Amino acid sequence: MVYDDIIMEENPEMQEALRRLPSNHVYDRHFRHKYAIQLSILKNVLPKDQQTTDAQVSLFFFLLSLVLS
């Protein structure tokens, strides 16, 4: 999942952000949600090759800090 995937859709800002996204990004977001739920129900772990690396997470938070400052 992507960090923004955990933000609830009931939030008005999130609804606006999703409205502005291209449809393929919204589809991908819903797919990640369904896949995460399926893994949770089956008590499985995401394969290593699909997991987010620490470098990707650090880059995301660095870019987020630039946007928010």
N, C-alpha and C positions, 0 to 999 in steps of 0.2 A: 504494500500500500504506500501511497505517497502521503507525506505529512498532512497535507490539506484534506485528505480523505476523511479524517476523523472529525472534522468540523460538521456540526449538525446542519442539515439542510433547512431546518425550521428557522434558522437565523436569517433575517431579511438581507443582510449583507451577503451571506452565502448564496441565497437564492438569486441575487443580482449577479454575483460572480459566475454562477452556473449558467445563467441566461446568456452571458457574454461569451462563454466558452464555445468553441466549435463543437459540433455534435459528436465527432469522433472522440474528443476528450471526455465528454460527459459519458459516452458509452464505456470508455476504458475505465472511468471512475466506478461506474456501476458494476462492471466486470470484476474489478479488484475487491469491491465490497462482497460480492457473491462468493468469490473464490476464498476470501478470508473467512467467511462464515462457514463454508464447506470444510475448510481445513480445521476450523475450531470444532465443528460437530464430530468430525472423524478423528479428532485429537492427533492430527498430523502437523508436521512442521514444513514451512515453505522450503523447497529445495535450495541448497546453498547457492546455486548459480542464479537464482531469482531473488535472493536477499539483497537488501540495500547495504552498501559498504559504509564504513565509518567516514571515508573521504566524501562520499556523496552527501551524507547527512551534514558533515561539517560545512561543505560548500553551500548547501541549502540554507543553513542558519546564518552563514556569512552574508549571503545575498539578501536574506530576509532582513538582517540588521541594517543593511544599506538602504533598503526600501523604506524601512520604518523610521530611519533617522532623518 
